[in-house]
């Protein structure tokens, strides 16, 4: 748990500071103080612990789509060689 987050919550709850005053005192945004207070109210002291910033899902890492594979039954045309007139 990050002690700064818990200190912010306790200062607001026990000392009666407003979220705006606490944000100015600790150098965080007023919205972050409100977020910490909401987390503390729902989850207690463990709620203000840092959370992972990693995405919960990774949609681009699924299985390979069939359109990206080579179709062995397709009739491939050989590449034409360029002549001097085509340049």
C-alpha positions as CSV (number, residue, x, y, z in Angstrom):
1,X,0.0,0.0,0.0
2,X,1.2,3.5,-0.8
3,X,1.4,5.3,2.5
4,X,0.8,8.7,0.9
5,X,-2.6,7.7,-0.4
6,X,-3.7,6.5,3.1
7,X,-2.3,9.7,4.7
8,X,-4.4,11.8,2.3
9,X,-7.5,9.9,3.1
10,X,-6.9,10.1,6.9
11,X,-6.2,13.8,6.7
12,X,-9.5,14.4,5.0
13,X,-11.5,12.1,7.2
14,X,-9.9,12.8,10.6
15,X,-8.7,16.4,10.3
16,X,-11.6,17.7,8.3
17,X,-9.6,19.1,5.3
18,X,-11.6,19.5,2.1
19,X,-10.5,17.5,-0.9
20,X,-9.3,20.7,-2.5
21,X,-7.2,21.6,0.5
22,X,-5.7,18.1,0.7
23,X,-4.9,18.1,-3.0
24,X,-3.0,21.4,-2.7
25,X,-1.2,20.2,0.4
26,X,0.0,16.9,-1.1
27,X,0.4,18.0,-4.7
28,X,-2.2,15.7,-6.3
29,X,-5.4,16.5,-8.2
30,X,-8.7,17.1,-6.5
31,X,-10.2,14.3,-8.5
32,X,-7.6,11.9,-7.3
33,X,-8.5,12.7,-3.7
34,X,-12.1,12.0,-4.4
35,X,-11.1,8.7,-6.1
36,X,-9.1,7.7,-3.0
37,X,-12.0,8.6,-0.7
38,X,-14.4,6.5,-2.8
39,X,-12.0,3.5,-2.8
40,X,-11.4,3.8,0.9
41,X,-15.2,3.9,1.6
42,X,-15.8,0.7,-0.5
43,X,-12.6,-1.4,0.2
44,X,-11.1,0.1,3.3
45,X,-7.3,0.7,3.6
46,X,-6.6,-1.9,1.0
47,X,-8.6,0.1,-1.5
48,X,-6.1,2.9,-1.7
49,X,-3.2,0.6,-2.6
50,X,-1.8,1.2,-6.1
51,X,-3.5,-0.8,-8.9
52,X,-2.0,-2.3,-12.0
53,X,-2.0,-0.1,-15.0
54,X,-1.7,-3.0,-17.4
55,X,-4.7,-3.6,-19.6
56,X,-7.1,-6.3,-18.5
57,X,-7.3,-7.7,-22.0
58,X,-5.0,-7.7,-25.0
59,X,-7.3,-7.9,-28.1
60,X,-4.5,-7.8,-30.6
61,X,-2.8,-11.0,-29.4
62,X,-5.5,-13.5,-30.2
63,X,-5.3,-16.4,-32.6
64,X,-4.1,-15.8,-36.2
65,X,-6.9,-15.0,-38.5
66,X,-7.2,-17.1,-41.6
67,X,-6.9,-14.2,-44.0
68,X,-3.3,-13.7,-43.0
69,X,-2.2,-17.2,-44.0
70,X,-1.1,-18.3,-47.4
71,X,-3.8,-20.2,-49.4
72,X,-2.0,-23.1,-51.2
73,X,-4.8,-23.5,-53.7
74,X,-4.6,-20.0,-55.0
75,X,-3.1,-19.5,-58.5
76,X,-0.2,-17.1,-58.0
77,X,1.0,-15.1,-61.0
78,X,4.8,-14.7,-61.3
79,X,6.0,-11.1,-61.2
80,X,6.7,-9.5,-64.6
81,X,10.1,-8.1,-65.3
82,X,10.2,-4.4,-66.1
83,X,11.7,-3.3,-69.4
84,X,13.4,0.0,-70.1
85,X,10.2,1.2,-71.8
86,X,8.1,0.8,-68.7
87,X,10.2,2.9,-66.5
